[in-house]
């Protein structure tokens, strides 16, 4: 009888319990952070010098750019002798010290102000009522403007403006601010919406609104449709342009002016006429 021998069963040694994958990831992240911290501490003086140098360089450039803007503003205002100067403001200027709003560069008196009243169809500007009342108290000729959003209902936008703005004798006509091209409609549809806003606002206030826009937007999209029917307030900051054009009622020539009472930069505008002509433009005259 043949004897059958069995091979002995080899038992694998128990392996050490592995760390969970998430624990390994945390350990790796902590190790990397520790290395970065160590390198940062070792080179802390060099890093501090580098960042302070970059900050100083940026601040110097900003100061230089502001000096150039101030010089250009001064030269344009000098060339605009006899024409009225004004600013335009919104909630982005924050709380304005209206008692300090007197002149630009200590020389050129501020006679009028445009104040943002509404934007789109959802809400008034946060500072409109305060700014609107303060401008009247300062005896500044005031005007209210609406920031138009092309992809929102034009009639709802007009109704919000009408609900928000109560024009009085001596105020400037309403202003429609259009700067953006539509994303969800054609240019023809945009023009229809603009026309609806303008017609509804004109019917309510009994005065033809002013249209604010950039020069290129005016030339490319608005002139053919609206150029003969409405007065225009044009934004153009081109260094080569140093005086208002004949077909512009207002010219916003800078967005980088400094005015006492307003924190940060502010837009400055020139009216294409004198005080008598501006009064003639206002409501009730």
C-alpha positions in Angstrom: 0.0 0.0 0.0 1.4 3.3 -1.2 1.7 6.0 1.4 0.4 9.4 0.3 2.3 12.3 1.8 0.8 15.8 2.1 2.7 18.9 1.7 2.7 21.0 4.8 0.5 24.1 4.7 2.6 27.3 4.8 1.0 30.0 6.8 1.6 33.6 5.7 2.9 35.8 8.4 0.4 38.4 9.5 1.1 41.6 7.7 1.2 44.8 9.6 -2.0 46.8 9.5 -1.8 49.4 6.8 -2.8 53.0 7.4 -6.1 54.1 5.8 -5.6 56.0 2.5 -7.2 59.2 3.9 -4.8 59.2 6.8 -1.8 58.9 4.5 -3.1 61.8 2.4 -3.4 64.0 5.5 0.1 63.0 6.6 1.5 64.0 3.2 -0.3 67.3 3.3 1.0 68.1 6.7 4.5 67.2 5.7 4.4 69.5 2.6 3.0 72.3 4.8 5.8 71.8 7.3 8.4 71.9 4.5 6.9 75.1 3.0 6.8 76.7 6.4 10.4 75.9 7.1 11.5 77.3 3.7 9.4 80.4 4.2 10.9 80.9 7.7 14.4 80.4 6.4 14.0 82.9 3.6 11.6 85.3 5.5 13.8 88.3 5.1 14.3 87.9 1.4 10.5 87.3 0.9 9.6 90.3 2.9 12.0 92.5 0.9 10.6 91.2 -2.4 7.0 91.8 -1.5 7.7 95.2 0.0 9.6 96.1 -3.2 6.7 95.0 -5.4 4.2 96.9 -3.3 6.3 100.0 -3.4 6.7 99.7 -7.1 2.9 99.3 -7.7 2.1 102.3 -5.4 4.6 104.4 -7.2 3.1 103.5 -10.6 -0.4 104.3 -9.3 0.8 107.6 -8.0 2.5 108.4 -11.3 -0.6 107.4 -13.3 -2.8 109.6 -11.1 -0.4 112.6 -11.6 -0.8 112.1 -15.4 -4.6 111.9 -15.1 -4.6 115.1 -12.9 -2.5 116.9 -15.4 -4.7 115.9 -18.3 -7.9 116.8 -16.4 -6.5 120.2 -15.6 -5.5 120.9 -19.2 -9.0 119.9 -20.5 -10.8 122.0 -17.9 -8.6 125.0 -18.9 -9.6 124.5 -22.6 -13.2 124.3 -21.6 -13.5 127.8 -20.2 -17.1 129.0 -20.3 -18.6 125.5 -20.2 -20.1 124.0 -17.0 -18.4 121.2 -15.0 -20.1 118.4 -13.1 -19.6 115.0 -11.6 -21.6 111.8 -11.6 -21.9 109.5 -8.6 -23.5 106.3 -7.4 -23.4 104.0 -4.4 -19.8 103.0 -5.4 -18.6 106.4 -4.1 -20.0 105.4 -0.7 -21.1 108.2 1.7 -20.3 111.6 0.2 -19.5 114.7 2.2 -21.7 117.0 0.2 -20.7 120.1 2.1 -17.2 119.7 0.7 -18.3 119.3 -2.9 -17.2 122.7 -4.4 -14.7 122.5 -7.1 -12.1 120.4 -8.9 -8.4 121.0 -8.5 -9.3 123.9 -6.3 -10.1 126.0 -9.3 -13.0 124.7 -11.4 -16.4 125.0 -9.7 -18.8 122.1 -9.8 -22.3 123.2 -11.1 -24.1 120.0 -11.7 -24.2 116.3 -10.7 -25.7 113.2 -12.2 -26.8 110.6 -9.6 -27.6 107.0 -10.3 -31.1 106.2 -9.3 -31.8 102.7 -10.4 -30.1 99.7 -12.0 -32.0 97.1 -14.0 -35.5 96.1 -12.8 -34.7 95.1 -9.2 -33.6 97.9 -6.9 -32.8 101.6 -6.5 -29.2 102.7 -5.9 -28.5 102.4 -2.2 -27.4 106.0 -1.8 -29.8 107.6 -4.3 -32.3 109.2 -1.9 -29.5 110.6 0.3 -27.5 111.9 -2.7 -30.6 113.3 -4.4 -31.6 115.4 -1.4 -28.1 116.5 -0.6 -27.4 117.8 -4.1 -30.6 119.9 -4.0 -29.6 121.3 -0.6 -26.2 122.2 -2.1 -28.0 124.1 -5.0 -26.4 121.8 -7.6 -28.3 121.2 -10.8 -29.1 117.5 -10.5 -30.0 114.7 -12.8 -31.0 111.1 -12.2 -29.8 108.2 -14.4 -30.8 104.6 -14.9 -28.3 101.8 -15.6 -29.9 99.8 -18.3 -29.5 96.0 -18.3 -30.1 94.7 -21.8 -31.4 91.2 -20.8 -34.0 92.5 -18.4 -37.5 93.7 -19.3 -37.4 97.3 -20.5 -40.8 98.3 -19.2 -40.1 97.0 -15.7 -36.9 99.0 -15.7 -38.7 102.2 -16.8 -41.4 101.6 -14.1 -38.7 101.2 -11.4 -37.1 104.5 -12.5 -40.4 106.3 -12.5 -41.3 104.9 -9.1 -37.9 106.0 -7.6 -37.3 109.5 -9.2 -39.5 112.5 -8.6 -38.2 115.3 -10.8 -38.7 118.9 -9.8 -38.4 122.2 -11.6 -34.8 122.8 -12.3 -33.8 119.2 -12.5 -32.2 117.8 -15.6 -34.0 115.3 -17.9 -33.9 111.6 -17.1 -30.8 109.7 -18.3 -30.6 106.2 -19.8 -27.2 104.7 -19.3 -26.5 101.9 -21.8 -23.0 100.4 -21.9 -23.4 96.6 -22.4 -24.3 94.5 -25.4 -27.0 91.9 -25.0 -26.2 88.2 -24.4 -29.6 86.8 -24.9 -31.1 88.9 -27.7 -30.3 90.6 -31.0 -29.2 94.1 -31.4 -32.5 94.9 -33.1 -34.3 93.6 -29.9 -32.0 95.7 -27.8 -33.0 98.8 -29.8 -36.7 98.0 -29.4 -36.2 97.7 -25.6 -34.3 101.0 -25.4 -37.0 102.7 -27.4 -39.7 101.4 -25.1 -37.9 102.6 -22.0 -37.3 106.1 -23.6 -40.9 106.4 -24.7 -42.4 105.4 -21.4 -40.1 107.7 -19.4 -40.7 110.6 -21.8 -44.5 110.2 -21.6 -44.4 110.2 -17.8 -42.1 113.2 -17.3 -43.0 115.2 -20.4 -39.4 115.7 -21.3 -37.1 113.9 -23.8 -34.5 111.8 -21.9 -30.7 111.9 -22.5 -28.8 108.8 -23.5 -25.4 108.1 -21.9 -22.9 105.7 -23.6 -19.4 105.3 -24.7 -18.3 106.9 -28.0 -17.7 103.6 -29.8 -21.1 102.2 -28.6 -22.7 105.4 -29.9 -21.0 105.3 -33.3 -21.5 101.5 -33.9 -24.9 100.8 -32.4 -26.9 103.9 -31.4 -26.2 106.8 -33.8 -28.2 105.5 -36.7 -31.3 104.6 -34.6 -31.3 107.4 -32.0 -28.8 110.0 -33.1 -31.4 112.4 -34.6 -34.0 111.9 -31.8 -32.1 112.2 -28.5 -29.3 114.3 -26.9 -26.2 112.2 -26.0 -23.9 112.2 -23.0 -20.7 110.5 -24.3 -17.9 108.9 -22.3 -14.5 109.2 -24.0 -11.2 109.0 -22.0 -8.9 109.1 -25.1 -5.8 111.1 -24.4 -5.9 112.4 -28.0 -9.3 114.0 -27.4 -9.0 117.3 -25.6 -12.3 119.1 -26.2 -16.0 118.3 -26.4 -17.4 117.5 -29.8 -20.2 119.6 -31.2 -22.8 116.8 -31.2 -22.2 115.8 -27.6 -24.4 117.4 -25.0 -22.2 116.2 -22.2 -18.7 114.7 -22.3 -17.4 112.4 -19.6 -13.7 112.9 -20.2 -12.3 111.1 -17.2 -13.0 108.6 -14.5 -9.9 109.4 -12.5 -10.5 112.8 -10.9 -10.2 113.6 -7.2 -12.8 115.8 -5.5 -12.9 116.9 -1.9 -15.7 115.1 -0.1 -15.6 112.0 -2.3 -13.4 109.0 -1.4 -11.5 107.6 -4.4 -11.8 108.6 -8.0 -14.8 110.1 -9.6 -16.1 110.8 -13.1 -16.0 114.4 -14.4 -18.2 115.8 -17.1 -18.4 118.9 -19.3 -21.6 120.4 -20.5 -21.6 121.8 -24.0 -22.8 125.2 -23.0 -23.0 127.8 -20.2 -25.2 128.1 -17.1 -28.0 129.8 -19.0 -28.1 127.0 -21.6 -28.1 124.3 -18.9 -31.0 126.0 -17.1 -32.9 126.1 -20.3 -32.4 122.3 -20.6 -33.9 121.6 -17.2 -37.4 120.5 -16.4 -40.0 123.3 -16.2 -37.9 125.8 -18.2 
